Amino acid sequence: MIFAIAVMTVSAVSLAQEQSDYEISQSFNKSYKELSKAIETAQTVQECAEISVNIDALEKEYTPHKALLDKTLYPDDFQKKIEMVHGQLAYAQNKLGIIQESVTKIAELETQVKELSSQVEQLTNENGTLLKEIQALRASNTKDEKAVDSLNALVAKLRSNISDRDKMIFAMVDSIFMQYDKNVDELKDVEKQKVASHVERNGVIGNIKKSIVDNVMFLESTSLTGKDLATLVGEQKKFATEWKGLGPKLAAIYVSQKDRAKEVNTIDTMVTAWGSKIDAALWKSLNQLFTKHNLTVKPFNSGNEFVANVIGFIDDEIQNANQRTEAVRFQVYSTFVDSVWNGELAATWVPLLQSNSIVTDAQFGQIKAKVDVWRSSVEQGHTILYVVIALVALVVLLLLYRRMKKTPKAPTPQAGQHE
């Protein structure tokens, strides 16, 4: 009985192995025939380049099964088949008058496209997992140090991943369009359709939309510092600039595909909405900077409002000086200058607002001039206070001196006198 079971087990394993070997052989033959057919119908350098890349991919995929394929392909073998399909492609290129150098250059670009596409997909999956972990940690509301460190690490990793993926997407699209030596507008309709097909295979539009959605979700699901926002504002601006260059190209190749053309317009709207959310987060965070330090600056939602309201706050402090004690006036001034103006504003916000043309150098100069006036009024009050204190001290010293002079001295005992 045991022997029978053993035989059956071995037979089953053997059968499974035979099926697996058969499937590998069949899969190789199918891919090989598809490549051969693609070569027969190829008409452009781009098509030949794609075929060249696919031949290399086929060789890489099936090299581990070379021994098996050598048997199933007899009297040919695996390496001979690869050489044959390369030869077939070279013959087709020669017949079409296509220079191998052009094919090699475009094949390199296509290889980049495939690698970047794979990396984009990998990062997309990883980002989804990271975002779920971040949301779970936030929902748990755990405050211990280990959980906080873990959350911060996840947020940093997700931010880095999203930024890397954005760069890869646009690099991938650049590599696709660089394969064509004409401007998109100059391409024939047939060529535009082929570019569109190329873009579709690599999920360009879907990846761009997904990237915007993930950026917005990251913005809304994490607590961001001024430094974080400075990074995100820069990345959003760069993304918007890249899209401004790419959008018209995609619109041109999709001119005959209304649904896809609409999606291109949708991305325009999504980029604008993302920018608005970034701006809202920026002003919210900057408003909180003043609130955190108990400085009653009126809320602002633009660069001009920021300048006007900060100057208005300083004017109020100067004009209402008599309604507060010297200590309170100096405390408010010190908090503004040391903790805000020369602190977080100078380190993070001023460079951010200047570099993005939100607040100009001249406007910051206006605020600085007001701060100088405020300082003068505070120092003047302190100078008067110090003078009064000095005068009081001087009077006290004079009174003490006069009192000491009026105090009679005890008589000195005469010689020969005894107590």
The 8 nearest C-alpha neighbors of each residue, nearest first, counted from 0:
[[1, 3, 2, 4, 5, 6, 7, 8],
 [2, 0, 4, 3, 5, 6, 7, 8],
 [1, 3, 5, 0, 4, 6, 7, 8],
 [4, 2, 0, 6, 5, 1, 7, 8],
 [3, 5, 7, 1, 6, 2, 8, 0],
 [6, 4, 8, 2, 3, 7, 1, 9],
 [7, 5, 3, 9, 8, 4, 10, 2],
 [6, 8, 10, 4, 5, 9, 11, 3],
 [7, 9, 5, 11, 10, 6, 4, 12],
 [10, 8, 12, 6, 11, 7, 13, 5],
 [11, 9, 7, 13, 8, 12, 6, 14],
 [10, 12, 14, 8, 13, 9, 7, 15],
 [13, 11, 15, 9, 14, 10, 16, 8],
 [12, 14, 10, 16, 11, 15, 9, 17],
 [15, 13, 17, 11, 16, 12, 10, 18],
 [14, 16, 18, 12, 17, 13, 19, 11],
 [15, 17, 19, 13, 14, 18, 20, 12],
 [16, 18, 14, 20, 19, 15, 21, 13],
 [19, 17, 21, 15, 16, 20, 22, 14],
 [18, 20, 16, 22, 21, 17, 15, 23],
 [21, 19, 17, 23, 22, 18, 16, 24],
 [20, 22, 18, 24, 19, 23, 17, 25],
 [21, 23, 25, 19, 24, 20, 26, 18],
 [24, 22, 20, 26, 21, 25, 27, 19],
 [23, 25, 21, 27, 22, 26, 20, 28],
 [26, 24, 22, 28, 27, 23, 21, 29],
 [25, 27, 23, 29, 24, 28, 22, 30],
 [28, 26, 30, 24, 29, 25, 31, 23],
 [29, 27, 31, 25, 26, 30, 32, 24],
 [28, 30, 26, 32, 31, 27, 25, 33],
 [31, 29, 33, 27, 32, 28, 26, 34],
 [30, 32, 28, 34, 29, 33, 27, 35],
 [31, 33, 35, 29, 34, 30, 36, 28],
 [34, 32, 30, 36, 35, 31, 37, 29],
 [35, 33, 37, 31, 32, 36, 38, 30],
 [34, 36, 32, 38, 33, 37, 31, 39],
 [35, 37, 33, 39, 38, 34, 32, 40],
 [38, 36, 34, 40, 39, 35, 41, 33],
 [39, 37, 41, 35, 36, 40, 88, 34],
 [40, 38, 36, 37, 41, 35, 91, 88],
 [39, 41, 37, 38, 42, 36, 35, 46],
 [42, 40, 38, 46, 39, 37, 43, 47],
 [41, 43, 40, 46, 95, 44, 47, 45],
 [44, 42, 46, 45, 41, 47, 97, 95],
 [43, 45, 47, 46, 102, 48, 97, 101],
 [46, 44, 48, 43, 47, 49, 178, 105],
 [45, 47, 49, 43, 48, 44, 41, 50],
 [48, 46, 50, 44, 45, 49, 51, 41],
 [47, 49, 106, 102, 51, 45, 46, 50],
 [50, 48, 52, 46, 51, 47, 53, 106],
 [49, 51, 53, 47, 48, 52, 54, 46],
 [52, 50, 48, 54, 49, 53, 47, 55],
 [53, 51, 49, 55, 50, 54, 106, 56],
 [52, 54, 56, 50, 55, 51, 57, 49],
 [55, 53, 57, 51, 56, 52, 50, 58],
 [54, 56, 58, 52, 53, 57, 59, 51],
 [55, 57, 53, 59, 54, 58, 60, 52],
 [58, 56, 54, 60, 55, 59, 53, 61],
 [57, 59, 55, 56, 61, 60, 62, 54],
 [60, 58, 56, 57, 62, 61, 55, 63],
 [59, 61, 57, 58, 62, 56, 63, 64],
 [60, 62, 64, 63, 58, 59, 57, 65],
 [61, 63, 65, 64, 59, 58, 60, 77],
 [64, 62, 61, 65, 60, 66, 59, 67],
 [65, 63, 61, 62, 67, 66, 68, 23],
 [64, 66, 62, 68, 67, 63, 69, 77],
 [67, 65, 69, 68, 64, 70, 63, 77],
 [66, 68, 64, 70, 65, 69, 71, 20],
 [69, 67, 71, 65, 70, 66, 72, 77],
 [68, 70, 76, 66, 77, 72, 67, 71],
 [71, 69, 68, 67, 73, 72, 66, 76],
 [70, 72, 68, 73, 69, 67, 24, 76],
 [71, 73, 75, 76, 69, 70, 68, 74],
 [74, 72, 75, 70, 71, 76, 69, 68],
 [73, 75, 72, 76, 70, 69, 71, 79],
 [76, 74, 73, 72, 79, 80, 77, 69],
 [75, 77, 69, 72, 79, 78, 73, 80],
 [76, 78, 80, 69, 79, 68, 65, 81],
 [79, 77, 81, 80, 76, 82, 65, 69],
 [78, 80, 82, 76, 81, 77, 83, 75],
 [81, 79, 83, 77, 78, 82, 76, 84],
 [80, 82, 78, 84, 83, 79, 85, 77],
 [83, 81, 79, 85, 80, 84, 86, 78],
 [84, 82, 80, 86, 81, 85, 79, 87],
 [83, 85, 87, 86, 81, 82, 88, 80],
 [86, 84, 82, 88, 87, 83, 89, 81],
 [87, 85, 83, 89, 84, 88, 82, 90],
 [86, 88, 84, 90, 85, 89, 83, 91],
 [87, 89, 91, 85, 86, 90, 38, 92],
 [88, 90, 86, 92, 91, 87, 93, 85],
 [89, 91, 93, 87, 88, 92, 86, 94],
 [92, 90, 88, 94, 93, 89, 95, 87],
 [93, 91, 97, 89, 95, 94, 90, 96],
 [92, 94, 96, 90, 95, 91, 97, 89],
 [93, 95, 91, 92, 96, 90, 97, 89],
 [96, 94, 92, 93, 97, 91, 42, 43],
 [97, 95, 93, 94, 92, 98, 91, 99],
 [96, 98, 92, 95, 93, 44, 99, 101],
 [99, 97, 100, 101, 96, 102, 92, 93],
 [98, 100, 102, 101, 103, 97, 92, 89],
 [99, 101, 103, 102, 98, 104, 105, 97],
 [102, 100, 104, 99, 103, 98, 105, 44],
 [101, 103, 48, 99, 105, 100, 104, 106],
 [104, 102, 106, 100, 101, 105, 99, 107],
 [105, 103, 101, 107, 106, 102, 100, 108],
 [104, 106, 108, 102, 107, 178, 103, 48],
 [107, 105, 48, 109, 103, 108, 104, 102],
 [108, 106, 110, 104, 105, 109, 103, 111],
 [107, 109, 105, 111, 106, 110, 174, 112],
 [108, 110, 112, 106, 111, 107, 105, 113],
 [109, 111, 107, 113, 112, 108, 106, 114],
 [112, 110, 108, 114, 109, 113, 115, 107],
 [111, 113, 109, 171, 115, 110, 114, 116],
 [112, 114, 116, 110, 111, 115, 117, 109],
 [115, 113, 111, 117, 116, 112, 110, 118],
 [116, 114, 118, 112, 117, 113, 171, 111],
 [115, 117, 113, 119, 114, 118, 112, 201],
 [118, 116, 114, 120, 115, 119, 113, 121],
 [117, 119, 115, 121, 120, 116, 122, 114],
 [120, 118, 116, 122, 121, 117, 164, 115],
 [121, 119, 123, 117, 118, 122, 116, 124],
 [120, 122, 118, 124, 123, 119, 117, 125],
 [123, 121, 125, 119, 124, 120, 126, 118],
 [124, 122, 120, 126, 121, 125, 119, 127],
 [125, 123, 127, 121, 122, 126, 120, 128],
 [124, 126, 122, 128, 127, 123, 121, 129],
 [127, 125, 129, 123, 128, 124, 122, 157],
 [126, 128, 124, 130, 125, 129, 123, 131],
 [127, 129, 125, 131, 126, 130, 132, 124],
 [130, 128, 126, 132, 131, 127, 133, 125],
 [129, 131, 133, 127, 132, 128, 126, 134],
 [132, 130, 134, 128, 133, 129, 135, 127],
 [131, 133, 135, 129, 130, 134, 136, 128],
 [134, 132, 130, 136, 135, 131, 129, 137],
 [133, 135, 131, 137, 132, 136, 138, 130],
 [136, 134, 132, 138, 133, 137, 131, 139],
 [137, 135, 139, 133, 138, 134, 132, 140],
 [136, 138, 134, 140, 139, 135, 133, 141],
 [137, 139, 135, 140, 136, 134, 141, 133],
 [138, 140, 136, 141, 137, 135, 134, 142],
 [141, 139, 137, 138, 142, 136, 135, 146],
 [142, 140, 139, 143, 146, 136, 137, 147],
 [141, 143, 140, 147, 144, 146, 145, 139],
 [144, 142, 146, 145, 141, 147, 148, 140],
 [143, 145, 147, 146, 148, 142, 149, 141],
 [144, 146, 148, 147, 143, 149, 142, 150],
 [145, 147, 149, 148, 144, 143, 150, 141],
 [146, 148, 150, 144, 149, 145, 151, 143],
 [149, 147, 151, 145, 150, 146, 144, 152],
 [148, 150, 146, 152, 147, 151, 145, 153],
 [151, 149, 147, 153, 152, 148, 146, 154],
 [150, 152, 154, 148, 153, 149, 155, 147],
 [151, 153, 149, 155, 150, 154, 156, 148],
 [154, 152, 156, 150, 151, 155, 157, 149],
 [153, 155, 151, 157, 156, 152, 158, 150],
 [156, 154, 152, 158, 153, 157, 151, 159],
 [157, 155, 153, 159, 154, 158, 160, 152],
 [158, 156, 160, 154, 159, 155, 126, 153],
 [157, 159, 155, 161, 156, 160, 154, 162],
 [158, 160, 156, 162, 157, 161, 163, 155],
 [161, 159, 157, 163, 162, 158, 164, 156],
 [162, 160, 164, 158, 163, 159, 157, 165],
 [161, 163, 159, 165, 160, 164, 158, 166],
 [164, 162, 160, 166, 161, 165, 159, 167],
 [163, 165, 167, 161, 166, 162, 119, 160],
 [166, 164, 162, 168, 167, 163, 161, 169],
 [165, 167, 163, 164, 169, 168, 170, 162],
 [168, 166, 164, 170, 165, 169, 171, 115],
 [167, 169, 171, 165, 170, 166, 164, 172],
 [168, 170, 172, 171, 166, 167, 173, 165],
 [169, 171, 167, 173, 168, 172, 166, 174],
 [172, 170, 112, 168, 174, 169, 173, 115],
 [173, 171, 175, 169, 174, 170, 168, 176],
 [172, 174, 170, 176, 175, 171, 177, 169],
 [173, 175, 171, 177, 172, 108, 176, 112],
 [176, 174, 172, 173, 177, 178, 171, 112],
 [175, 177, 178, 173, 174, 179, 172, 194],
 [178, 176, 174, 179, 175, 173, 180, 108],
 [179, 177, 176, 105, 175, 180, 174, 45],
 [180, 178, 177, 181, 176, 45, 182, 175],
 [179, 181, 178, 177, 182, 176, 183, 186],
 [182, 180, 179, 185, 183, 186, 184, 177],
 [181, 183, 185, 184, 186, 180, 179, 248],
 [182, 184, 186, 185, 181, 248, 251, 252],
 [183, 185, 182, 186, 251, 248, 181, 252],
 [184, 186, 182, 183, 181, 187, 191, 188],
 [187, 185, 183, 184, 190, 191, 188, 181],
 [186, 188, 190, 189, 191, 185, 184, 192],
 [187, 189, 191, 190, 192, 186, 252, 193],
 [188, 190, 192, 187, 191, 193, 186, 194],
 [191, 189, 193, 187, 192, 188, 186, 194],
 [192, 190, 252, 188, 194, 193, 189, 186],
 [191, 193, 195, 189, 190, 194, 196, 188],
 [192, 194, 196, 190, 195, 191, 197, 189],
 [195, 193, 197, 191, 196, 192, 198, 190],
 [194, 196, 192, 198, 193, 197, 252, 199],
 [195, 197, 193, 199, 194, 198, 192, 200],
 [198, 196, 194, 200, 195, 199, 193, 201],
 [197, 199, 195, 196, 201, 200, 203, 194],
 [200, 198, 196, 202, 201, 197, 195, 203],
 [201, 199, 197, 198, 202, 196, 203, 195],
 [200, 202, 199, 198, 203, 116, 197, 113],
 [203, 201, 199, 205, 200, 204, 206, 198],
 [202, 204, 206, 205, 201, 198, 207, 199],
 [205, 203, 207, 206, 202, 208, 199, 263],
 [204, 206, 208, 202, 207, 203, 209, 210],
 [207, 205, 209, 203, 204, 208, 202, 210],
 [206, 208, 210, 204, 209, 205, 203, 211],
 [209, 207, 205, 211, 210, 206, 204, 212],
 [210, 208, 206, 212, 207, 211, 205, 213],
 [209, 211, 207, 213, 208, 212, 206, 214],
 [212, 210, 214, 208, 213, 209, 215, 207],
 [211, 213, 209, 215, 210, 214, 216, 208],
 [214, 212, 216, 210, 215, 211, 217, 209],
 [213, 215, 211, 217, 212, 216, 210, 218],
 [214, 216, 218, 212, 217, 213, 219, 211],
 [217, 215, 213, 219, 218, 214, 220, 212],
 [218, 216, 214, 220, 215, 219, 213, 221],
 [217, 219, 215, 216, 220, 221, 214, 277],
 [220, 218, 216, 217, 221, 215, 222, 214],
 [219, 221, 217, 218, 216, 222, 134, 133],
 [220, 222, 219, 218, 217, 223, 154, 133],
 [223, 221, 224, 220, 218, 219, 227, 154],
 [222, 224, 227, 221, 228, 225, 218, 226],
 [225, 223, 227, 226, 228, 222, 284, 229],
 [224, 226, 228, 227, 229, 347, 223, 284],
 [225, 227, 229, 224, 228, 347, 230, 223],
 [228, 226, 224, 230, 229, 225, 223, 231],
 [229, 227, 231, 225, 230, 226, 232, 224],
 [228, 230, 226, 232, 227, 231, 351, 225],
 [231, 229, 228, 227, 233, 232, 234, 226],
 [232, 230, 228, 234, 233, 229, 235, 227],
 [233, 231, 235, 229, 234, 230, 228, 236],
 [232, 234, 236, 230, 231, 235, 237, 229],
 [233, 235, 231, 237, 236, 232, 238, 230],
 [236, 234, 238, 232, 237, 233, 231, 239],
 [235, 237, 239, 233, 234, 238, 232, 240],
 [236, 238, 234, 240, 235, 239, 241, 233],
 [239, 237, 235, 241, 240, 236, 234, 242],
 [238, 240, 242, 236, 237, 241, 243, 235],
 [239, 241, 243, 237, 242, 238, 236, 244],
 [242, 240, 238, 244, 243, 239, 237, 245],
 [241, 243, 245, 239, 244, 240, 246, 238],
 [244, 242, 240, 241, 246, 245, 239, 247],
 [243, 245, 242, 241, 246, 240, 247, 248],
 [244, 246, 242, 248, 243, 247, 241, 249],
 [245, 247, 249, 248, 242, 243, 244, 250],
 [248, 246, 250, 249, 245, 251, 244, 243],
 [249, 247, 251, 245, 250, 246, 183, 252],
 [248, 250, 246, 252, 251, 247, 253, 245],
 [249, 251, 247, 253, 248, 252, 260, 254],
 [252, 250, 248, 254, 249, 253, 247, 184],
 [253, 251, 191, 249, 254, 250, 195, 248],
 [252, 254, 256, 250, 255, 251, 260, 249],
 [253, 255, 251, 252, 256, 250, 260, 257],
 [254, 256, 253, 257, 252, 260, 251, 188],
 [257, 255, 253, 259, 254, 258, 260, 252],
 [256, 258, 260, 259, 255, 261, 254, 253],
 [259, 257, 261, 260, 256, 262, 253, 263],
 [258, 260, 262, 261, 257, 256, 253, 263],
 [259, 261, 257, 263, 262, 258, 253, 250],
 [262, 260, 264, 258, 259, 263, 257, 265],
 [263, 261, 265, 259, 264, 260, 266, 258],
 [262, 264, 260, 266, 265, 261, 250, 259],
 [265, 263, 267, 261, 262, 266, 260, 268],
 [266, 264, 262, 268, 267, 263, 261, 269],
 [265, 267, 269, 263, 268, 264, 270, 262],
 [268, 266, 264, 270, 265, 269, 271, 263],
 [267, 269, 265, 271, 266, 270, 272, 264],
 [268, 270, 266, 272, 271, 267, 273, 265],
 [271, 269, 273, 267, 272, 268, 266, 274],
 [270, 272, 274, 268, 269, 273, 275, 267],
 [271, 273, 275, 269, 274, 270, 268, 276],
 [274, 272, 270, 276, 275, 271, 269, 277],
 [273, 275, 277, 271, 272, 276, 278, 270],
 [276, 274, 272, 278, 273, 277, 279, 271],
 [277, 275, 279, 273, 278, 274, 280, 272],
 [276, 278, 274, 280, 275, 279, 281, 273],
 [279, 277, 281, 275, 276, 280, 274, 282],
 [278, 280, 276, 282, 281, 277, 283, 275],
 [281, 279, 283, 277, 278, 282, 284, 276],
 [280, 282, 278, 284, 279, 283, 277, 285],
 [283, 281, 285, 279, 284, 280, 300, 286],
 [282, 284, 280, 286, 281, 285, 279, 287],
 [283, 285, 287, 281, 282, 286, 280, 288],
 [284, 286, 282, 288, 287, 283, 281, 289],
 [287, 285, 283, 288, 284, 289, 282, 298],
 [286, 288, 290, 284, 285, 289, 291, 283],
 [289, 287, 285, 291, 286, 290, 284, 292],
 [290, 288, 294, 292, 287, 291, 286, 293],
 [289, 291, 287, 293, 292, 288, 294, 286],
 [292, 290, 288, 289, 293, 287, 294, 286],
 [291, 293, 289, 290, 294, 288, 334, 338],
 [294, 292, 290, 291, 295, 289, 331, 334],
 [293, 295, 289, 292, 296, 290, 335, 331],
 [296, 294, 293, 297, 290, 312, 289, 292],
 [295, 297, 312, 294, 309, 308, 298, 289],
 [296, 298, 308, 295, 299, 312, 309, 311],
 [299, 297, 286, 296, 300, 308, 305, 304],
 [300, 298, 304, 305, 301, 297, 282, 286],
 [301, 299, 282, 304, 298, 305, 302, 279],
 [302, 300, 304, 303, 299, 305, 282, 357],
 [301, 303, 305, 358, 357, 304, 306, 300],
 [302, 304, 306, 305, 301, 307, 358, 357],
 [305, 303, 307, 299, 301, 306, 302, 308],
 [304, 306, 302, 299, 308, 303, 307, 301],
 [305, 307, 303, 309, 304, 308, 310, 302],
 [308, 306, 304, 310, 305, 309, 311, 303],
 [309, 307, 311, 305, 310, 306, 297, 304],
 [308, 310, 312, 311, 306, 307, 296, 305],
 [309, 311, 313, 307, 312, 308, 366, 314],
 [312, 310, 308, 314, 309, 313, 307, 315],
 [311, 313, 309, 315, 310, 314, 296, 308],
 [312, 314, 316, 310, 315, 311, 317, 309],
 [315, 313, 311, 317, 316, 312, 318, 310],
 [316, 314, 318, 312, 313, 317, 319, 311],
 [315, 317, 313, 319, 314, 318, 320, 312],
 [316, 318, 314, 320, 315, 319, 373, 313],
 [319, 317, 315, 320, 316, 314, 321, 313],
 [320, 318, 316, 322, 321, 317, 315, 323],
 [319, 321, 317, 322, 318, 323, 316, 328],
 [322, 320, 323, 319, 324, 318, 325, 317],
 [321, 323, 320, 319, 324, 318, 328, 325],
 [324, 322, 321, 320, 327, 328, 325, 319],
 [323, 325, 327, 326, 328, 322, 321, 320],
 [324, 326, 328, 327, 329, 323, 380, 381],
 [325, 327, 329, 324, 328, 330, 323, 331],
 [326, 328, 330, 324, 329, 325, 323, 331],
 [329, 327, 325, 331, 330, 326, 323, 324],
 [328, 330, 332, 326, 327, 331, 333, 325],
 [329, 331, 327, 333, 332, 328, 326, 334],
 [332, 330, 334, 328, 333, 329, 335, 327],
 [331, 333, 329, 335, 330, 334, 336, 328],
 [334, 332, 330, 336, 335, 331, 337, 329],
 [335, 333, 331, 338, 332, 337, 336, 330],
 [334, 336, 339, 332, 333, 338, 337, 340],
 [335, 337, 340, 333, 334, 341, 339, 338],
 [336, 338, 341, 334, 333, 335, 339, 342],
 [339, 337, 342, 334, 335, 336, 341, 340],
 [338, 340, 342, 335, 343, 344, 341, 336],
 [341, 339, 336, 344, 342, 335, 345, 337],
 [340, 342, 345, 337, 336, 339, 338, 344],
 [343, 341, 339, 338, 340, 344, 345, 337],
 [344, 342, 346, 339, 345, 347, 348, 341],
 [345, 343, 348, 340, 349, 346, 347, 342],
 [344, 346, 341, 349, 343, 342, 347, 340],
 [347, 345, 343, 344, 342, 348, 349, 350],
 [348, 346, 344, 343, 345, 349, 350, 226],
 [347, 349, 344, 351, 350, 352, 345, 346],
 [348, 350, 352, 345, 351, 344, 347, 353],
 [351, 349, 353, 348, 352, 354, 347, 345],
 [352, 350, 348, 354, 349, 353, 229, 355],
 [351, 353, 357, 349, 358, 355, 350, 354],
 [354, 352, 356, 350, 355, 358, 351, 359],
 [353, 355, 351, 356, 352, 350, 357, 349],
 [354, 356, 353, 357, 352, 351, 358, 233],
 [357, 355, 353, 354, 358, 352, 359, 351],
 [356, 358, 352, 302, 355, 353, 359, 301],
 [359, 357, 302, 352, 353, 356, 362, 360],
 [360, 358, 362, 361, 353, 356, 363, 357],
 [359, 361, 363, 362, 364, 358, 353, 365],
 [360, 362, 364, 359, 363, 365, 358, 366],
 [363, 361, 365, 364, 359, 360, 358, 366],
 [364, 362, 366, 360, 365, 361, 367, 359],
 [363, 365, 361, 367, 362, 366, 360, 368],
 [366, 364, 362, 368, 363, 367, 361, 369],
 [365, 367, 363, 369, 364, 368, 310, 370],
 [366, 368, 370, 364, 369, 365, 363, 371],
 [369, 367, 371, 365, 366, 370, 364, 372],
 [370, 368, 372, 366, 371, 367, 373, 365],
 [369, 371, 367, 373, 368, 372, 374, 366],
 [370, 372, 374, 368, 369, 373, 375, 367],
 [373, 371, 369, 375, 374, 370, 376, 368],
 [374, 372, 370, 376, 371, 375, 317, 369],
 [373, 375, 371, 377, 372, 376, 378, 370],
 [376, 374, 378, 372, 373, 377, 379, 371],
 [375, 377, 379, 373, 374, 378, 380, 372],
 [378, 376, 374, 380, 379, 375, 373, 381],
 [377, 379, 381, 375, 380, 376, 374, 382],
 [380, 378, 382, 376, 381, 377, 375, 383],
 [381, 379, 377, 383, 378, 382, 384, 376],
 [380, 382, 378, 384, 379, 383, 385, 377],
 [381, 383, 379, 385, 384, 380, 378, 386],
 [384, 382, 386, 380, 385, 381, 387, 379],
 [385, 383, 381, 387, 382, 386, 388, 380],
 [384, 386, 382, 388, 383, 387, 381, 389],
 [387, 385, 389, 383, 384, 388, 390, 382],
 [388, 386, 390, 384, 389, 385, 391, 383],
 [387, 389, 385, 391, 386, 390, 392, 384],
 [388, 390, 386, 392, 387, 391, 385, 393],
 [391, 389, 393, 387, 392, 388, 386, 394],
 [392, 390, 394, 388, 393, 389, 387, 395],
 [391, 393, 389, 395, 390, 394, 388, 396],
 [392, 394, 390, 396, 391, 395, 389, 397],
 [395, 393, 397, 391, 396, 392, 390, 398],
 [396, 394, 392, 398, 393, 397, 399, 391],
 [395, 397, 393, 399, 394, 398, 400, 392],
 [398, 396, 400, 394, 399, 395, 401, 393],
 [399, 397, 395, 401, 400, 396, 402, 394],
 [398, 400, 402, 396, 397, 401, 403, 395],
 [399, 401, 397, 403, 398, 402, 396, 404],
 [402, 400, 404, 398, 403, 399, 397, 405],
 [401, 403, 399, 405, 404, 400, 398, 406],
 [402, 404, 400, 401, 406, 405, 399, 398],
 [405, 403, 401, 402, 406, 400, 407, 399],
 [406, 404, 402, 403, 407, 401, 400, 408],
 [405, 407, 403, 404, 402, 408, 401, 409],
 [408, 406, 405, 409, 404, 403, 410, 402],
 [407, 409, 410, 406, 411, 405, 404, 403],
 [408, 410, 407, 411, 412, 406, 405, 413],
 [411, 409, 412, 408, 407, 413, 414, 416],
 [410, 412, 409, 413, 408, 414, 416, 407],
 [411, 413, 410, 414, 416, 417, 415, 418],
 [414, 412, 416, 415, 411, 417, 410, 418],
 [415, 413, 416, 412, 417, 411, 418, 410],
 [414, 416, 413, 417, 412, 418, 411, 410],
 [417, 415, 414, 413, 418, 412, 411, 410],
 [418, 416, 415, 412, 414, 413, 411, 410],
 [417, 416, 412, 415, 413, 414, 411, 410]]
